Amino acid sequence: MFKYLFFRAFAKPFGYLPTSMLRFLSGQKFIVPLFHTVSDVPLLHLKHIYEPIRVAKFRKDIDFFLQNYRPTHINKLLNGSVLKEKEPHFLLTFDDGMSELYNIIMPILQEKGVPATVFLNAEFVDNKSLFYRHKVSLLIEKWQNMQPSLALQNEIQALFLAEKLPFTTFAQTLIEETQHKHIPLIDALGEKLEVDFANYLVKQKPYLSLAQIHEMQQKGFTFGAHSLSHPQYSHVSLEEQLRQTQACIEFVLKYVPNSPKVFAFPFTDFEVSKDFFSYFQQKYPLDFTFGCAGLKKSEYSTHIQRIECEKGDYSMKSIINTEHIFYMLSALIGKNKVLR
């Protein structure tokens, strides 16, 4: 929360400072930006969760990175060479395997000569299943465009109360209270409101197909794992964390041959224990894992924090400059490293 307030207060004025100076002062020459998707048209499965970056802004964001960093391929991270470079570098990443990666993002990155790594959720590939947060957005969209009867309102409220969820408004409760374990509730709400999630997958195809993934791989994109169904790991057991991670990695290795063994935590790696990392160090070694806590050090040499880059109309210069400044301020009080 403090970092969020700090960002809101200072990001825009920090955008006037030279990035090269802040990069030199922080000593952080390697960054890993994180995006999800890019679109100029409304996407109902995202509308009530976050607003995708528009194409023109994404182009400006990539131009900023190219002006201040050199693009790198994940293979240079795997062999350690990029971390030894004197020049600053960025490794571009995308989560969730959204379909706009193929239609919109890939042509832009090819034009600009920027490689990228995409982290996939195994259950979403080929549009087999819809992420529960994307279902939430569709439910809210339906609710806001209907006039529910009092009887239906009472039925809906009873469903929430049966799950011991505090009911405020329909949208607020869904956005703030539902977790991965509430998928049965979300599906039941879909039936009540006649929202056909399966039909939405068929018609809209929000995620990449395997055929698209293979074509992207041939054009230089790399792919990693992002869990089976995108739970927040702090909300599930260690056993479920391990199952979701290992099964998704094996999916990627099987269906996207020659992929690196890399994994990006869904949502965040906050409150993930040492036991998780110990398992994957000792019993099922991975090449690298990724969080999204911003510019921070990690106690594990193969775990890297990424920078979330989808922050409304804030320029990429403001976002990256604020990360460097926050890193330096955190270092003064010994808070620039994620410890478990």
N, C-alpha and C positions, 0 to 999 in steps of 0.2 A: 504493500500500500504506500509506504514512504517513497519508494522509487517512482511509482505512478504519479504521486503528487509532485515530486521533484521534476519529473519530465514535463508535466502540464505547466509548471511554473516557469521553467527555464529553457525548454527545448528550442523555442523560436529565437530568443536572443543568442543562444549558443550557436545557432546556425550562421551567424555572422563571423565566427572565428575561423581561422584557417585550419582545416583538417590535418594538414601535414604537421603543423606545430603540436596539436593535441596528440597525434599519433606518436610523435617523437617523445613528448613528455610522459605519456603513459607507458611507452615501450612495447605497446601491443601492435605488432605489424601484421598479424594474421587474424582475419575475422571470417565468420561463417554466417552470412545473412540467411534468414528463414522467411519464405513466402508460402502461400497456399495456392492462390489462383489470381487471375486477371480477367476482368470482363467489363465491357461498356454497357451490357444489358443486365437487367435485374435477374438474379438467380434465386428463385423462391426458396430453395433449400438452404440458402445462406442469408437471406434477407433479414431475418430477425436475430441473427447471431453475430454477424460482422459484415461490413461492406467491402467487397473486393476492390482492389486497386484498379483504376482505370488504365487503359492501354497507354495513353499519353504519359501518365505519371510513371508507369512502369518503365517506359523508355527512358525517362529522365533519371529514374533511380539507377538503371543499369549504366547510363552515361556517367553518373556521379562515381560509381564504383570504378569504372574504367579510367576516369581521370585521376583517381586517388590510389588505386590498387591495381595489381595485375591479376587477371583471372587464373585460377588453377584448377586442375583436374584432381579428383579424389585419389587417383593413383599416386600422385605426388605427396599426398598426406600419408598414404599407406606405407610408402617407402621412406618417409621421413625427410625427403629433400626440401619440401616447401618450408618446413619449420627452420631450416638452416639458411634460407635465402636472406640476403640483406634487404632486398626490395619488399615492400608490403604486398600481400596477396589476399584475395578473397575466394572462398569456396561457396558457390551459390547452391542453395538447397530448397526443396519444396516438399511439403508434407501432404499426405492424404491421396495423392494420385488423381487429382481432379482432371476432367476431360479437357479443360482449357489449356492444359499443358501441351497437348497435341495440336490443337487448332489455332491457338493464339501465341502462347509463350515460346514454343519451339522455333517458329519462324523468326521471331525477334532475336532470340539468342543465337541462332545460326547466322543471322545477318551481322551481328556484332561480335561473333567469334567467342562466345562465352559458354563454357561447358557447365553442366549442372548435374546434381544428384537428386533423385526423387525417391522419397520414402513411402512405400506402399502398405496399405492395409489389405491383407490377403482376402478377407471376406468381401471387400468392395470391388476388387478387380473383376472386370467383365460385367460390372453392375449386378452382381449376385445379391447384394444386400445393401441397405441404406444405413449410413451412420446415424446413431440415435439422435445426435444433436441436429442433424439435417431433417430428421423426422419432426423434431420439436419445432423447427422453423416452419415446416409445412402445416403443422397443426395450428400454430399461431396465425398464420396467413388465413387459413380457413375460418377460424373463430372470429377474426376481425372483419370478415366479409360475410357474416351470416347474422341472423337475429335469432339466437337460441331461445327456445321456450323455457319457461321457468322449470318445467319438469326436467328438461335436458340439463339445465344449469345445476339442478340438485343432484342429478345422476353423476355429473362430472365431479362435483365437489365431493360426493361420497367416495368416488374412486380415489381421489387424492387423500382423503382422510383415512381410507382403508390402508394406505401405504404410510400413514403417520406423517404426511407431508403438510406443513403449515400452508393453508390456503389463503392467499392474498388476492391476486387476480390470476386469471388463467395464464396469461403470458409470463408474468413474473414468477409464478410457481414453477412453470416448466423450465424457464431459463435458469433460475437460481437454485432450484431444489433437486431437480432430477439428475440421476447418475446412471451409470451403465447398468446397475442392478434393477433400474426401473424400466427396462426395455419392455417387459410384459405390460406394464401400465401404459406406456406410450403406444404400444400396439393396440391395446384395448381402446384408448382414446381415438385412435385412427378409425377403428370400427364404428365407434359411436358417432363420429363426425363425418363418416363416409369419405375418409381420405385414403385413397388407394396407393399405398407406398410401392407396391409391386408394379403397378401401371406407370407410376412416375419414373421408376428405374428404366422401364422399357422405352418410354417416350422421350425422356429427357437425357438419359445416359450421362449422369453427372460425373462418372469416373472413367478412367482409362480402360480400354480393352487390352487383352494380351497381345493382340495383333498390333495395336498402336504402340504398346510398350516395346515390342520387338523392333518395330521400325525406328523408334526413338533411340533404342540401344545401338542400332546400326549407324545412327547419325551422331553417336558420341555421348549420349546421355547414359548415366549409370543409375542403378536402382538398389535400394536398400529396404530394410524392414521397418515397420511402424506399428507392429502388433496386429493381431487378427481383426479385432473389432473396435479398437480405439477406446478402451477404458482409461480412466484416470488411475494411474498405478497406486496412488495413495489411498484409493477407495477399494482396492481388491487385495486379496491375500498374496503373500510371497509366492505361493505355489501357482496361483493364477498368473502372476507377473511372469514367472519363468515359463509357463506353458504358452502364454500369448507371445512371448518374445521368441522362444526357440521354434515354435511351429511356424511363425511368420518368416523367420530367417530361412527355414527349410523350404517353405513355399517359394520364396524368391530364388533360392539356389536351384530349385528344381525347374521352375517355369521361366526364369530369366537367367540362363546359364552364363557362367563367367562373371557373375556379380560379386562384389566384395561382401564380406560378412560384416555389414555395418547396420546399426540399429539406432533409430531416433525415438526417444520416448514420446508417447502420445500425451498431449497436453503439456506435461512437465515432468521432470525427474525429482521434484520436490517431495521429500519424505520417503524416497526410495532408500532402503537400508544398505549397509555394507554387505549383508548376506547376498543380495542380488548381484552385486559386482564380484563378490568372491566366487559365486557359482560360475559366472561367465569367464572368470580368470582361470579357474582350476579345472572345471569339468566340460566347458563348451566355449573355448576361447573365441572371442570376436576380434575383428580388426580394430574397430572404433565404435564408440557409442556417443550419442549427442543429446544434450539437454537444450533448454532455451531460456537460461537465466541471464542472458546478455553477456557483456564482456566481463568474464570472471575466470579465474584459474580453477583447476580441479586437483584434488589429491590423487587422481588416477591419470596416468600419462596418456591413456587411450580414451579418455572421456573429455569431450569438448563442449563448451556451452555456445549456443548460437544466439544471434540477435534477431528478435522479432521485428519485422520491417513493415508490417501492415498497420499503420497508425494514422489513419485518416489523411488529412491534407498536410501533415507535417512533411517537410522536405527530407530527403534521405540524408542530406548534410546535417540537418538538425538532429536526426535520430542517431547517427553515428557519432557526431560530436558530443552529444549528451552521454552516450555510452562511455566514451573515453574520459570525460570529466567525472562521471559517477564512479568509474573504476578508480581513478586517482584519489577521489575523496574517500572511497571505501578502503583503499590501501592505507590511508593515514590511521585508520582505527582497526586495521587487521581484518576487514570484512570483504576483501576482494577475492577470497577463495572459498569455494563451496566445500564444506566439511560434512561428514556423515557420522 
